[in-house]
Each structure stands twice: as structure tokens, then as C-alpha cells.
Amino acid sequence: MRSFAALFAAFIVTCLCAGAPRAQDAASWPNQPVRMVVPFPAGGPADIVARMVSERLSQVWGQGVVVENKPGANTAIAAAQVAKAPANGYTLLVVMDVTMVLNPLTSKTMSYDPIRDFDPISLLAKNTSFLTVHVDGPKTLAELIAKGRANPGKLNFGAGIITTRLAAELFNKEMGIVAQYVPFQGSPPTVQALLSKSVDYIVDGQAASLPLIQSGLFRALAKTNEGPVPALPELRSLAVEAGAPALDDVSTWIGVVAPAGTPRAIIDKVQREIARAYDDPVLVDRIRKAGLNPVGATPESFAKFIQSETKRWDKVVKESGIELN
């Protein structure tokens, strides 16, 4: 595990004190297309919200904001590439908790430093995940738990990011289940594996799973926090359904950052337009219908949120005894 106290202090100072560009530079930006790199395949929660936001930014700026998918290595491939991009505002990175928090806590070697290499811009959304089975699988969480306990090592579970894997690992540990982990790169292949019955259960964001639950192909047994899910009003949290307080509020989130040193005036310009976009109830409704909760933030509050998430997950990882590759 790494210690982040000093790095976070520098991180927040950087957010507050990044040098301002010449006035004409900020006023004329962007005068060419902007790349918004998403470290997941198309179709997942991060991709969905990035495309909705980029569409609105393109309209406002009169310049294309192009979403570019670069999945792999728990978001590290995309993060390492964007960290080396020019800090001129023309390359942005859509990040998740895995990028900014869990990779540093669980990886022995890192190809990027989330605090040193990036300047925060804004949160974009939070995502309530589900523990889901195929419709032919267990009908209740209690039934899944009983099946797992009766068949140690015989069940498979899938997850597409560290956060959802950690939630599943914690569930297994708390319930006394020994199951085999099957890794995937993002939500779409995770969902496809459950659809083909290659795995017995998954923990994944609702954006990809909810349509299949509503169509009757999947069954959600629990959600990872107490956040409302209007489409499934009676669905209870893992912590409540399983009687395990350790599983309380295990959520994923999505944000956007820029390479470190990006002029603060440009950072602010992007953040302001995202905030204005979220004032539009039509866009907010579209994001919510995709299974996501739109959430904004200032650069400073986003930096502090990352710090608080790091403290929370550091405690969970240490207490759980789970080691992730």
C-alpha cells in the first residue's frame, strides 16, 4: 500500500494554484477538436455518460469533443497515455474510482500517478451496482449464499473493474463463500458472460445490467448501496439483504480529469460547461434513464472527494485482507 497524505496535499494545492494561461488562450480555447479518452469499451457506464456530456460540450463550443475508447489494465493503459499528453486542454480523461483510488491501493507497480499526473475537473456521475444472476439462477440472495456455501470453489463470479470485484470479494468473504473470479474489461463483456452463463453471478453497474433485468433475462438480488433505483423500488442493499454492514455503500463513480499542468482557466471552462449542462433537466433525465446519477463538482471538491475515497477504500482493503493483482 502507498501513503498518499503528502501527495494529496500537493494535489489540492495544485488544484488551487495552477498557473493561469494568457487571457486570449483561455478565451479562444477550444479552436480544434478535444479528445475525451474513456478507459473502457463502448457501452459501459463511463462511456455512456462521456458520450452524453461530450455531445453537449460539442454543441456549446462549436468544436468536436470526440470520445475515444482505450480499455485495458484496469484503466491504466488509457491513464498512462493521457498522463503524457500535452497539458493544453485538448486531451481529457474520463476516470473512475479504480483509476484515481483503487489502482494505487492495490497495484505494486503503476504506469501513472493519479495525484501527480492529473488535475481534477469534475465528477460526472455515481453508479449503484447490482449483484445479479441469470434468470435461470438463484431466485434470492439467500439461495445464492446457500448454493455457494454448499459448493466451495465451484461457482464463478465476474466483475469488470476493481471496485465491483472488491464488492464481490467482500460479499464472498462475509458470507463464507469460496468462488472463482473471472476478470473482464468493463461492463459489456461482464454482462455478456452472465448472459451466456459463463459465470454464476456478477457485480456490475446498473447502466449495463438494468435493461437485461427489465427484459427478464437477469435477476438483481441486491444493490451495493442505499441509493434509489426507481426501476427496482423494492431492491434492497447487500448490507441489509445479507446482514453484513461491511458491504454498506460500495459504489462506483465517474469523473473527468486533465493532464497535470493544464491551465486553470481551461479547467474552469470545462467544469463550468459541465455544470451548465447538468442544469438541463432533459440531459439529467437521459443520464438517469441510463442507470446513472448525474453528479457534478468543482475541481477543489473533486480533489477532496478523491482523498476521502482513498481513506475509505484503504481501510476496507486493509481490513478485508483482500489482495488484488
ChimeraX attribute file (.defattr): number of C-alpha atoms within 10 A of each C-alpha:
attribute: neighborCount
match mode: 1-to-1
recipient: residues
	/A:1	11
	/A:2	10
	/A:3	10
	/A:4	16
	/A:5	11
	/A:6	8
	/A:7	15
	/A:8	19
	/A:9	14
	/A:10	14
	/A:11	25
	/A:12	21
	/A:13	13
	/A:14	21
	/A:15	23
	/A:16	12
	/A:17	10
	/A:18	17
	/A:19	13
	/A:20	15
	/A:21	15
	/A:22	10
	/A:23	9
	/A:24	8
	/A:25	15
	/A:26	18
	/A:27	13
	/A:28	9
	/A:29	17
	/A:30	19
	/A:31	13
	/A:32	13
	/A:33	15
	/A:34	20
	/A:35	18
	/A:36	24
	/A:37	24
	/A:38	27
	/A:39	27
	/A:40	27
	/A:41	19
	/A:42	19
	/A:43	16
	/A:44	23
	/A:45	29
	/A:46	28
	/A:47	22
	/A:48	18
	/A:49	25
	/A:50	25
	/A:51	19
	/A:52	15
	/A:53	20
	/A:54	19
	/A:55	15
	/A:56	19
	/A:57	20
	/A:58	15
	/A:59	11
	/A:60	12
	/A:61	15
	/A:62	13
	/A:63	15
	/A:64	19
	/A:65	25
	/A:66	17
	/A:67	21
	/A:68	19
	/A:69	16
	/A:70	18
	/A:71	19
	/A:72	16
	/A:73	15
	/A:74	21
	/A:75	24
	/A:76	22
	/A:77	15
	/A:78	24
	/A:79	30
	/A:80	16
	/A:81	15
	/A:82	24
	/A:83	24
	/A:84	13
	/A:85	15
	/A:86	14
	/A:87	18
	/A:88	19
	/A:89	24
	/A:90	20
	/A:91	21
	/A:92	28
	/A:93	26
	/A:94	27
	/A:95	25
	/A:96	26
	/A:97	21
	/A:98	21
	/A:99	23
	/A:100	23
	/A:101	22
	/A:102	22
	/A:103	24
	/A:104	22
	/A:105	20
	/A:106	19
	/A:107	14
	/A:108	11
	/A:109	8
	/A:110	12
	/A:111	12
	/A:112	21
	/A:113	17
	/A:114	27
	/A:115	23
	/A:116	16
	/A:117	18
	/A:118	27
	/A:119	30
	/A:120	29
	/A:121	30
	/A:122	27
	/A:123	28
	/A:124	25
	/A:125	22
	/A:126	23
	/A:127	24
	/A:128	24
	/A:129	31
	/A:130	28
	/A:131	26
	/A:132	28
	/A:133	28
	/A:134	24
	/A:135	16
	/A:136	11
	/A:137	15
	/A:138	19
	/A:139	14
	/A:140	15
	/A:141	18
	/A:142	14
	/A:143	13
	/A:144	19
	/A:145	18
	/A:146	15
	/A:147	15
	/A:148	21
	/A:149	18
	/A:150	12
	/A:151	13
	/A:152	13
	/A:153	13
	/A:154	14
	/A:155	18
	/A:156	17
	/A:157	25
	/A:158	26
	/A:159	30
	/A:160	24
	/A:161	26
	/A:162	22
	/A:163	24
	/A:164	24
	/A:165	22
	/A:166	23
	/A:167	25
	/A:168	25
	/A:169	24
	/A:170	22
	/A:171	21
	/A:172	17
	/A:173	15
	/A:174	16
	/A:175	17
	/A:176	14
	/A:177	23
	/A:178	18
	/A:179	20
	/A:180	16
	/A:181	17
	/A:182	16
	/A:183	15
	/A:184	19
	/A:185	18
	/A:186	27
	/A:187	28
	/A:188	20
	/A:189	19
	/A:190	26
	/A:191	29
	/A:192	14
	/A:193	21
	/A:194	22
	/A:195	17
	/A:196	10
	/A:197	15
	/A:198	14
	/A:199	22
	/A:200	24
	/A:201	28
	/A:202	29
	/A:203	31
	/A:204	35
	/A:205	30
	/A:206	25
	/A:207	26
	/A:208	23
	/A:209	28
	/A:210	25
	/A:211	15
	/A:212	18
	/A:213	19
	/A:214	13
	/A:215	9
	/A:216	11
	/A:217	16
	/A:218	22
	/A:219	24
	/A:220	27
	/A:221	22
	/A:222	22
	/A:223	31
	/A:224	27
	/A:225	20
	/A:226	17
	/A:227	16
	/A:228	14
	/A:229	18
	/A:230	11
	/A:231	13
	/A:232	13
	/A:233	8
	/A:234	10
	/A:235	17
	/A:236	21
	/A:237	25
	/A:238	26
	/A:239	20
	/A:240	16
	/A:241	15
	/A:242	17
	/A:243	13
	/A:244	15
	/A:245	11
	/A:246	16
	/A:247	22
	/A:248	17
	/A:249	18
	/A:250	23
	/A:251	21
	/A:252	21
	/A:253	22
	/A:254	25
	/A:255	25
	/A:256	25
	/A:257	29
	/A:258	27
	/A:259	26
	/A:260	24
	/A:261	20
	/A:262	23
	/A:263	21
	/A:264	22
	/A:265	20
	/A:266	22
	/A:267	25
	/A:268	16
	/A:269	16
	/A:270	19
	/A:271	22
	/A:272	17
	/A:273	16
	/A:274	22
	/A:275	17
	/A:276	13
	/A:277	18
	/A:278	20
	/A:279	11
	/A:280	10
	/A:281	10
	/A:282	11
	/A:283	16
	/A:284	18
	/A:285	15
	/A:286	14
	/A:287	21
	/A:288	18
	/A:289	14
	/A:290	17
	/A:291	25
	/A:292	27
	/A:293	21
	/A:294	20
	/A:295	17
	/A:296	22
	/A:297	20
	/A:298	18
	/A:299	23
	/A:300	18
	/A:301	17
	/A:302	22
	/A:303	24
	/A:304	16
	/A:305	14
	/A:306	19
	/A:307	21
	/A:308	13
	/A:309	15
	/A:310	20
	/A:311	14
	/A:312	12
	/A:313	18
	/A:314	20
	/A:315	11
	/A:316	16
	/A:317	18
	/A:318	12
	/A:319	10
	/A:320	15
	/A:321	10
	/A:322	13
	/A:323	12
	/A:324	15
	/A:325	7
